[in-house]
Amino acid sequence: MRFRREGSQVARPNQNKESNPLTLIISILGCLLFVAFILYYMFGRNIYHKAPIVMNEARLTQITDEKRSIPITEKFISVMDNDIYYRETKPVDGTSQYHKVDILLLHGAKYTSSTWKGLGTLQLFAYYGYRTIAIDLPGYGLSKKANKPDRDQIIQFFETLTNLLNLKKVVIIAPSMSGEYALPLLLGDHNVDLVGMILVAPVDTNKYSKVQYQKVKIPVLLMYGEKDRSEHATNAKYWTQFIPDCEQIMVGKAEHAAFVGNPEDFHKDILHFLATKCQLGANANNDNAVNSGIDSNENYNNDTTDFYDDDIFAYEENFDDYIGWFDENNQGYEQFEENNYYDDDDNYNENEQ
């Protein structure tokens, strides 16, 4: 009996050897799955969200000294008997010869046009050939004394504004609160030469019908922060899905104000949208390169005496601080706005977006 038991014990290793091919196959499959996971983790995002290929992505949205040196014109303009403050950058030398859209930047309730200056948005878009204008909406910033148009007047407000500023083939960027202005334009009838719209978790998307969204004929980009838990982002993701040509992009590591939380990706995604969805043909009727007073033979003069004067800049009291650039994390501009633009009776509402 002992001999037979020992014999049976000796036979077991032979049985295990027969199962080795199956174990080998399982091991190979496991390795392949692991490699596939690593490849997806490294390159998967580009499969579904292709990055711009026209320029070096690493330097695409870097705010260099060259971009910072692009001058910003700052003025008031009378719109419907109200003074509206705006900042403008024009395409740098060599880019105005191409036909590109104009960009109109709006802002959220806690921000103004100076936000786009502090983030470098105005200069960055001009660097890539876009005439860019950022306004202080009525009741905000240096347009604080302007009367806010009611819903029926918003179309007239934009028609007057874009006509006075000679905006043609315009793309509007509207974050949060400014959805009150942008959505009536997007979903209504108007005479604005609107060719695209970028919405950043806008308010009021649930105040319109599915049919209205389905009738939109221009490309739309919806952006929202990865950490944005507001109802504005939730509603916007639902309702804009009915727009025939709408792309939804989540801005990683950002909250409701995605442009502040992650300006690099925010700018990169917008430039990609403009390059792929809002391109104008070679014969496009956009003569703003001529009307804006800059041509392919004209260079910006970085001598501050040429453009830092009373006729161009309307605000001088704290100008040295006002034009100072913010730090790498874009901190400081909210405090500056609050200290210089708002009095004690106009505090920010912490719950207002």
C-alpha positions in Angstrom: 0.0 0.0 0.0 2.8 2.4 0.8 4.4 1.7 -2.5 1.2 2.4 -4.5 0.7 5.7 -2.6 4.2 6.8 -3.4 3.7 5.9 -7.0 0.5 8.0 -7.2 2.3 10.9 -5.6 5.0 10.7 -8.2 2.5 10.8 -11.0 0.9 14.2 -10.0 3.8 16.4 -11.3 3.3 14.8 -14.8 -0.3 15.8 -14.7 0.6 19.4 -13.9 3.1 19.5 -16.8 0.3 18.6 -19.1 -1.6 21.7 -18.0 1.3 24.1 -18.7 0.2 25.1 -22.3 -3.1 26.5 -20.9 -1.3 28.4 -18.2 1.1 29.8 -20.8 -1.8 31.0 -22.9 -3.5 32.7 -19.9 -0.2 34.4 -19.0 0.2 35.7 -22.6 -3.3 37.0 -22.7 -2.8 38.7 -19.3 0.4 40.4 -20.6 -1.4 41.6 -23.7 -4.2 43.1 -21.7 -1.7 44.8 -19.4 0.1 46.3 -22.4 -3.2 47.4 -24.0 -4.2 49.1 -20.7 -0.8 51.0 -20.6 -1.2 52.1 -24.2 -4.8 53.3 -23.6 -3.7 55.2 -20.5 -0.9 56.9 -22.4 -2.6 57.6 -25.7 -6.3 56.9 -25.3 -7.3 60.5 -24.8 -6.0 61.5 -28.2 -8.0 58.8 -29.8 -11.2 60.5 -28.8 -10.0 64.0 -28.5 -7.5 64.7 -31.2 -5.1 67.5 -30.3 -4.3 70.3 -32.8 -1.6 69.2 -35.2 -0.9 72.5 -36.8 1.6 73.6 -34.1 3.7 72.2 -31.3 1.1 71.2 -28.6 3.6 71.8 -25.8 3.9 75.5 -26.9 0.4 75.9 -28.2 -1.0 77.8 -25.2 2.1 78.9 -23.4 1.9 82.6 -22.6 5.3 83.7 -23.7 6.8 87.2 -23.4 6.2 87.6 -27.1 2.5 87.0 -26.6 2.4 89.2 -23.6 3.8 92.1 -25.6 0.8 92.2 -27.9 -0.9 95.5 -27.1 -4.5 95.7 -25.8 -6.6 98.6 -26.8 -9.1 99.6 -24.1 -12.0 102.0 -24.8 -15.7 102.8 -24.1 -18.3 102.5 -26.8 -21.9 103.7 -26.6 -24.4 100.9 -27.2 -28.1 101.8 -26.9 -27.2 105.0 -24.9 -25.1 103.1 -22.5 -21.3 103.2 -22.2 -19.8 99.7 -22.6 -16.2 99.1 -21.8 -14.2 96.8 -24.0 -10.6 95.5 -24.6 -9.4 94.5 -28.0 -6.4 92.8 -29.6 -5.7 92.7 -33.3 -3.9 89.9 -35.2 -0.2 90.2 -35.0 1.9 91.0 -38.1 1.7 88.3 -40.7 -1.5 86.7 -39.6 -4.0 89.3 -40.7 -3.5 88.3 -44.3 -5.5 85.1 -43.6 -9.3 85.0 -43.3 -10.2 84.1 -39.7 -13.2 84.7 -37.5 -13.6 87.5 -35.0 -13.9 86.5 -31.3 -16.2 88.2 -28.8 -15.5 87.3 -25.2 -18.2 87.6 -22.5 -17.8 86.8 -18.8 -19.4 85.3 -15.7 -20.9 87.1 -12.8 -17.7 87.2 -10.7 -15.5 88.2 -13.6 -15.0 91.0 -16.2 -13.1 91.5 -19.4 -9.9 92.0 -17.3 -10.1 88.2 -16.5 -9.3 87.5 -20.2 -6.5 89.9 -20.1 -5.0 88.4 -16.9 -5.3 84.8 -18.3 -3.6 85.9 -21.5 -6.6 84.9 -23.6 -6.8 88.2 -25.5 -3.2 88.1 -26.4 -3.1 84.3 -27.2 -5.9 84.5 -29.7 -4.4 87.6 -31.4 -1.1 85.7 -31.6 -2.8 83.0 -33.7 -4.5 85.5 -36.0 -7.9 86.2 -34.4 -9.2 89.7 -33.8 -10.5 89.4 -30.2 -12.7 91.7 -28.2 -13.7 91.3 -24.5 -16.5 93.4 -23.1 -17.6 94.3 -19.6 -21.3 93.4 -19.8 -23.8 96.1 -18.6 -23.7 96.3 -14.8 -20.3 94.8 -14.4 -16.7 96.1 -14.2 -16.3 99.5 -16.0 -19.7 99.1 -17.6 -21.2 99.1 -14.1 -23.4 102.2 -14.8 -24.9 100.7 -18.0 -28.4 99.5 -17.9 -28.9 95.8 -18.4 -31.0 95.1 -21.5 -34.1 92.9 -20.9 -34.5 89.7 -22.7 -36.3 91.4 -25.7 -33.5 93.9 -26.0 -30.5 91.5 -26.0 -30.7 90.8 -29.8 -30.7 94.6 -30.4 -27.8 94.9 -28.0 -25.6 92.5 -29.9 -26.7 93.8 -33.3 -25.7 97.3 -32.3 -22.5 96.2 -30.6 -21.2 94.0 -33.4 -22.1 96.7 -36.0 -20.3 99.5 -34.1 -17.2 97.3 -33.6 -17.4 96.0 -37.2 -17.4 92.3 -36.0 -17.9 89.9 -38.9 -17.9 86.2 -38.9 -18.0 86.3 -35.2 -17.6 83.5 -32.6 -19.0 84.3 -29.1 -17.5 82.8 -26.0 -20.0 82.9 -23.1 -19.3 81.5 -19.6 -21.9 80.9 -16.9 -24.0 84.1 -16.3 -23.4 85.4 -19.8 -25.6 82.6 -21.1 -28.4 85.0 -20.4 -27.0 87.0 -23.3 -25.7 84.3 -25.6 -28.6 81.9 -25.7 -31.2 84.3 -27.0 -28.8 85.1 -29.8 -28.0 81.4 -30.5 -31.7 80.3 -30.4 -33.4 83.4 -31.9 -33.6 85.4 -35.1 -31.0 88.2 -35.5 -28.8 90.0 -38.0 -25.5 89.3 -36.2 -22.9 87.5 -38.5 -22.6 84.7 -36.0 -20.6 81.6 -37.3 -20.0 79.7 -34.0 -20.5 79.8 -30.3 -18.6 78.5 -27.3 -20.6 78.0 -24.1 -18.9 77.4 -20.8 -21.5 75.8 -18.4 -24.0 78.6 -19.3 -27.1 79.5 -17.2 -30.6 79.3 -18.6 -30.2 76.3 -21.0 -33.3 74.7 -19.5 -35.5 77.8 -20.4 -35.6 76.8 -24.1 -37.2 74.0 -26.0 -35.7 70.9 -27.7 -37.1 72.2 -31.0 -35.2 75.5 -30.6 -31.9 73.7 -30.0 -32.5 71.4 -33.0 -32.8 74.4 -35.3 -29.3 75.8 -34.5 -27.3 75.9 -37.7 -23.9 76.9 -36.5 -21.2 74.8 -34.7 -21.3 74.9 -30.9 -18.8 73.9 -28.3 -19.9 73.2 -24.8 -17.2 73.3 -22.2 -17.5 72.4 -18.5 -15.1 71.7 -15.6 -14.4 68.2 -14.5 -15.3 69.2 -10.9 -18.3 71.4 -11.8 -21.3 70.1 -9.8 -23.5 73.1 -10.6 -27.0 72.6 -12.2 -25.8 74.9 -15.0 -23.3 72.3 -16.2 -25.8 69.5 -15.8 -28.6 71.3 -17.7 -26.2 72.5 -20.4 -24.9 69.0 -21.1 -28.5 67.7 -21.5 -29.9 70.5 -23.6 -27.0 71.2 -26.0 -27.0 67.5 -27.1 -29.9 68.4 -29.3 -27.9 70.9 -31.3 -27.0 69.2 -34.6 -23.4 70.3 -34.6 -22.3 70.4 -31.0 -19.2 69.1 -29.3 -19.1 68.7 -25.5 -15.7 68.8 -23.8 -14.8 68.3 -20.2 -11.9 70.5 -19.0 -9.9 68.4 -16.6 -9.1 69.5 -13.0 -11.4 72.5 -13.3 -14.5 73.6 -11.5 -17.3 75.9 -12.7 -14.9 78.6 -14.0 -13.0 76.2 -16.2 -11.0 78.9 -17.8 -9.5 79.8 -14.4 -9.1 76.2 -13.2 -7.2 75.0 -16.2 -6.5 77.8 -18.7 -4.0 75.8 -20.7 -6.5 73.0 -21.7 -9.3 75.6 -22.0 -7.3 77.6 -24.6 -6.1 74.5 -26.4 -9.6 73.1 -26.8 -10.9 76.5 -28.1 -8.1 76.8 -30.6 -8.8 73.3 -31.9 -12.5 74.1 -32.2 -11.8 77.3 -34.1 -9.3 75.6 -36.4 -11.6 72.7 -37.2 -15.2 74.1 -37.0 -14.9 77.8 -37.7 -12.4 78.0 -40.6 -13.2 80.6 -43.3 -12.5 79.9 -47.0 -9.9 81.8 -48.9 -12.6 84.0 -50.5 -14.5 84.6 -47.3 -15.9 88.1 -46.9 -14.2 89.2 -43.8 -12.3 92.4 -44.3 -11.6 93.2 -40.7 -7.9 92.8 -41.3 -8.1 96.0 -43.4 -10.7 97.7 -41.3 -8.8 97.1 -38.1 -5.9 99.2 -39.3 -3.4 96.4 -39.6 -2.0 94.7 -42.6 0.7 92.3 -43.5 3.3 95.1 -43.7 2.4 96.7 -40.4 4.2 95.7 -37.2 3.2 96.3 -33.6 5.5 98.9 -32.0 6.3 97.8 -28.4 7.3 101.3 -27.4 4.7 102.1 -24.8 4.6 105.7 -25.7 2.9 104.7 -29.0 -0.1 103.0 -27.5 -0.3 103.7 -23.8 -2.0 107.1 -24.2 -5.2 108.9 -23.2 -7.0 108.2 -26.5 -6.6 104.4 -26.2 -6.8 103.7 -22.5 -9.7 105.2 -20.6 -8.6 104.0 -17.2 -5.5 105.4 -15.7 -5.8 105.9 -11.9 -4.1 102.7 -11.0 -2.7 101.9 -14.5 0.7 100.6 -13.4 -1.0 97.9 -11.3 -3.8 97.5 -13.8 -1.6 96.3 -16.7 0.7 94.2 -14.5 0.7 90.5 -15.3 -0.6 88.0 -12.9 1.5 85.1 -11.5 1.8 81.7 -13.0 -1.4 80.5 -11.3 -3.3 83.5 -12.6 -4.0 84.7 -9.0 -4.7 88.2 -8.0 -7.1 89.6 -10.6 -10.3 89.0 -8.6 -8.9 90.9 -5.7 -7.7 93.7 -8.0 -11.2 94.0 -9.6 -12.9 94.1 -6.3 -10.5 96.7 -4.9 -10.7 99.0 -8.0 -14.1 98.5 -9.6 -16.6 97.9 -6.8 -17.7 100.0 -3.9 -18.8 98.8 -0.5 -22.4 98.4 -1.6 -21.7 96.0 -4.4 -20.1 92.9 -2.8 -19.8 89.7 -4.7 -22.5 87.1 -4.1 -20.7 83.9 -3.1 -23.6 81.8 -4.4 -23.8 83.6 -7.7 -22.2 81.9 -10.7 
